[in-house]
Amino acid sequence: MDASPLCSLATVSPRGRAHINHMYFAWNQLFEVFWISDADSIHSRNLARNPSAAVTVYASNQVWGRPDRGIQLFGTAGVTRSAEPYARRFKAFDAEANDLPCYRFRPRTLKLFDERSLAGGTLVTARVTRTGLEWVKTEVWT
C-alpha cells in the first residue's frame, strides 16, 4: 500500500453506474483507506447514497512482462471525523486549515497479486478482520 500515494476509488451512482476517482490516500494496519474530498464531488455524493466501494492500489511505473504487484479492496466508505492517518502520511497536510471532510473506507475482503513473491497470475483473496487477514482462496491464472 506504500507503493503509491495515489489509489483509485470506485463508487456506484444512483442509477447503478460505476464511477472511478483517483486520489491521494493514507491507510492503517486494518487496510482501512483514508482521504480528503469535497462533499459535493461525484464520488462523495455517491457514497452518501450508497456506501459500497472498491479501492485499488498499485505502482503505476510497473512494466508489462515483469513481475507486478497490487491490491484490490472491497467494502464500504463514508465520512469520518479523524484526518490523523492522512496527516501522518502527508506531512505538508494542514489538518487545522482543512475544511474538507475526511473519508474512511473499511474493507471486507481484499485481493492481492504479488508476482515477486507468488507465482505469476496468482491472486490471493482474504477476508479482513479486526485481528488481521483470514485466507479465503488462491486463484492461479495460467
Secondary structure as UniProt FT lines:
FT   TURN            2..3
FT   STRAND          6..12
FT   TURN            14..15
FT   STRAND          18..24
FT   STRAND          26..27
FT   TURN            29..30
FT   STRAND          33..36
FT   TURN            39..40
FT   HELIX           42..49
FT   STRAND          52..58
FT   TURN            60..61
FT   TURN            64..65
FT   STRAND          69..80
FT   HELIX           84..89
FT   TURN            91..92
FT   TURN            95..97
FT   STRAND          102..114
FT   TURN            115..117
FT   TURN            120..121
FT   STRAND          122..129
FT   TURN            130..131
FT   STRAND          132..140
//
